[in-house]
């Protein structure tokens, strides 16, 4: 690539700034790396000061977390989280796809107004409706029911999904659709053969982002679930108060519960900005 | 729910050969939109209206028979009660500090990552990672693994250089919460600003450089004005998310040591103190704050959006 001969001052400055980026990147990642390392240490090594970087590795933290070492098993909470995240994401797709269609490929009148209504609901904080939802759930015996969370997570993610999918569907060239229509293709065929292949990567990214937000959610889950329907983040709140030597276990738990989000996030990396900025940035 | 079933039925006339009346066609176009629209109104708008109504009642859930209309008393109490007033202030302080610091850090990182260097993609991945840790897990990580005065990593590293061994959370509780949030939100700002940087007009930048503009001049007179709306967007979206923050406050300090923000206070007022009316009034205040931020946010989003639409 670069030879010594072409190293001008500007080039050296570039290398220096690259190095700065590397250092900051490592500093930001350090807590996660340390969490991962600590999760494989024994509890006594984990609680050493100065830190025991080279301590021997063990799976005890993970055994402890998964309940084989006593304590509550995290499996029910993990399964609840999977149900809440996957089901709500499916419902979101089911509702958002037709809506996005009506806002892009065959737009209704004043479609931007509708789009902005969806966006404005996202800006309504959770606490705005938390109490009435709690009272409603209590009176209809829906408390501690995972499907209540599914409904709420659907509403939480629907605006983002509508925005993202609207922008993905709008990328499908109208000319192609017209050409297919002239060739006599009907709507289902057009959607399956023309629109889907172009919009599918975007739809997948949308689904991953909805999954992340549902998986992360704490406030609704904390207020509306109990023993039966508790989700993984609620399970994690059990670690808020210290319980003697439990650092390795906390690290194992935090890492295991964050893994799906890390995986989904890296898979959707390219579209992450678009989702987070509600489709405003591409 | 009934709207869901009307969608396919109403969509059929579009494809029939004889032209249906215009009105019917308009509804067929609207039909795919209705389920999502109705769902959103029912699940998000109705509860807020209920919150608004409850906020005008003196209502403690433990004494349901004593429930009565009190007008704006609850609002008066939220704004005069020292604890509640303090939580309004904490919310502002927390939001402003986290948004500003993560925005500046995010800008620096975005500028660094905008340059070509070896391993750029990898560094980008390292930097995104904090944002992809479950918020409760991230808060636990900071509370126990980093801040713990006896065996936390921060004091562990200080130990090497013979530094002091402070109790981070007790000494500077709000700062401790803010630092963990800055760590999580800097990647968010970085991603938005990086997208902004990459949408710059390269020809214009080249032209400026050929004309002898220095790096600083290019940044000050080309990059920064171009980034303005991306900075605004990052700040506003960040504010909307952080005003609502519950996870970090709940996990790191449990709202103690003066770190209770409004969402935590709302949670505590109705979940532990069972003061439904008071909690609702505080909730409405959070909404008013959000609406103020959201009005600006919507304006920025819509200007970026118009640009995208007109460019397409």
Interface residues (C-beta under 8 A of the other chain):
Chain A: X14 X15 X17 X18 X20 X21 X22 X24 X25 X26 X28 X29 X31 X32 X34 X35 X38 X46 X47 X48 X49 X50 X51 X95 X96 X98 X99 X101 X102 X103 X106 X108 X109 X112 X114 X116 X117 X118 X119 X120 X121 X123 X124 X125 X126 X127 X128 X129 X130 X131 X132 X133 X134 X135 X136 X151 X152 X154 X155 X158 X159 X162 X167 X170 X171 X186 X187 X212 X215 X216 X218 X219 X222 X223 X232 X233 X236 X237 X239 X240 X242 X247 X250 X251 X253 X254 X255 X257 X258 X261 X262 X265 X266 X269 X272 X273 X276 X277 X278 X279 X280 X281 X282
Chain B: X7 X11 X14 X15 X26 X29 X30 X31 X32 X33 X35 X36 X37 X39 X40 X43 X44 X45 X46 X47 X48 X50 X51 X54 X108 X109 X112 X113 X115 X116 X117 X118 X119 X120 X122 X123 X124 X125 X126 X127 X128 X129 X130 X131 X132 X133 X134 X135 X136 X137 X138 X140 X141 X142 X143 X144 X145 X146 X148 X150 X151 X152 X153 X155 X156 X157 X159 X160 X183 X186 X187 X188 X191 X192 X194 X195 X196 X199 X230 X233 X237 X240 X243 X244 X246 X247 X250 X251 X254 X262 X263 X266 X267 X270 X271 X276 X279 X280 X282 X283 X284 X286 X287 X290 X291 X293 X294 X297 X298 X300 X301 X302 X304 X305 X308 X312
